Amino acid sequence: MLLALLALILAMGAAMFLQKALVPKYGLDLAGGTTVTLSPVTQSGQTPSQESLDLAVSIIRERVNGGGISDAEVAKSGDNIVISVPGAGQAEVVKRVGTTAELRFRQVLGVAAANAVPGKMPTAPASPGTSGTPAPSATAKPSSTAAPAPSSTPAGRALSSALTSPSPGTTPSASASASASGAATPDPSASASASAPPAEQDPLAGVDPTGIDPAVLEQFRTLDCTKKDRGQGVQDDPNKQFVACSNDGTAKYILDKAAVKGTEVSTASAGVDPTTGEWIVQVTFKSQGASQFSKITGAITSQPQPRNQLAMVLDSLVISSPVIEEPIPGGQARISGSFTQVTATDLADQLKYGALPLKFVQSSIEEVSSTLGADQLRGGLLAGAFGLALVVLYCLLYYRGLGLVAVASLVVATILTYQAVVLLGHNANFRLSLPHIIGLVVSIGITADSFIVYFERMRDEMKEGRRSLRVAVEVAWVRARRTILIADAVMFIAAVVLYFLAVGGVAGFAFAMGLTTLIDIAVVFVFTKPFVAMLARLPFFSKGHKLSGLDAERMSRDTTTTARTTVSQEG
């Protein structure tokens, strides 16, 4: 165990040196950054609805935090949206948050597995689906049997989960066929043979290049959608062909020019089909959009797979690409699948506001100073050092030689925490802020509790006088580890719930607390217990030296005191 821990510390240290990452990245309050205020402009000139502002905040928050745990903050301030991005040189992020998410309908010209790049064999089959996953077979129709990964946009999550999450005990179906009244439903039924992975490494194998710009073909060949940043938020030109990833990161597409823009969606609503009793989403287009939608569905119906698919692209990610089996006139479409009331409502909201009814202008851009943050960092570090010193002093005075185990365990936990923070900063864009530091300081007490529980169990076994130190170490560990695991599990669950329900500084505090709780469990199991077992073999501890904290006089005095207390209570 100790060798495994040493190997882990050395490996993390080597990763830090290879990446030249020796110090953590700091958040907005410690390193400064950029604050952008966006003012909405509606088409009618009226005050925007709170519903549309809330949706804009959600989309922008996904954008700025999409690359990792960046500690960026997005909040409403009246009718404005204020975005605070930590660090210097945030021009790209500022540009990204200032653009409005656009919903577009584009014909699919080509499709391949997400990680199909030249010289790289796809590791997973490309199964067709309404979540945007393609079918390599020319005759396969989209299937909704594969559950999607969490998407990077709220709209992607709504559509993906609604059309691909199977009901218990059933395989859902979704199709994009049209009835005589013009209802459109996403199509299911992928054949098993269609899910076989392509043998070619070249993603262009099987793609018909007719009518596709050569530059777009080259972009498609090199695009790898398995990466975290799959192009979300990139402003695409509706008048040009476009390469995009699916919202769940399982497929990549070559898409034609936008046939219908999201601004042509008049309304979308969730409801219950009176004949089947299932939840559906009904979409109504404006007059021009209805004509465009009828034209594109009629044009692609008779084309081979995958050119008979119509992709819905939101924020530059494909959220659905159903097969169109017949023209859809009338400007009304119906989407059905394994919906619940919640998922149907979410999808309707995303289609309704896919192209937000708001345009944003940057009313102000300010650089945030880190002077106050530097003072806070200094104070936080002093508080942490003072608290750590008190814990170390208490352990040495009360447990004497045994306290050295607690001190060594705290040192190991500190090293692992620092390495984790640095590596997360350079690989997941984690930025250390004051709430994180508070969480790390609080965790000192949590870590010390685990050592105290174990030590007290061990001393209790010694006080009985029937066990040697080596036996007491093992028996006490069996009893103590359950208590330690339960306490840490409660703390970790609280941290997870707080992280997902909160935003900003509170979420940062929860993340740090959850991280250190996991490190505490690792240190106690991999270092503290094996280290105590090793020390129990030394005569200094096994024979009960006066400075060991386990000396016979101290144990007998505690036992005598306990006995006197018992007699007094009985008398």
Buried (B, 14 or more C-beta within 10 A) or exposed (E): EEEEBEEBBEEBBEBBEEEEBEEBBBBBBBBBBBBBBBBBEBEEEEEBBEEBBEBBBBBBBBBBBBBBBBBBBBEEEEEBBBBBBBBEEBEEBBEBBBBBBBBBBBBBBBBBBBBBBEEEEBEBBBBBBBBBBBBBBEEBBBBBBBEBEEBBBBBBBBBBBBBBBBEEEEEBBBBBBBEEEBBBBBBBBBBEEBBEBBEBEBBBEBBBEEEBBEEBBEBBBEBBBBEEEBBBBBBBEBEEBBBBBBBBBBBBBBBBEBBBBBBBBBEBBBBEBEEEEEBBBBBBBBEEBBBBBBBBBBBBBEBEBBBBBBBBBBBBBBBBBBBBBBBBBBBBBBBBBBBBEEBBBBBBBBBBBBBBBBEBEBEEBEEBEBEEBBEBBEEBEEEBEEBBEEBBEBBBEEBBBBBBBBBBBBBBBBBBBBBBBBBBBBEEBBBBBBBBBBBBBBBBEBBBBBBBBBBEBBBBBBBEEEBEBEEBBBBBBEBBBEBBBEBBEEBBEBBBEBBEEBBBBEBBBBBBBBBBBBBBBBBBBBBBBBBBBBBBEEEEBBEBBEEBBBBEEBBEEBBEEEEEEEEEEEE
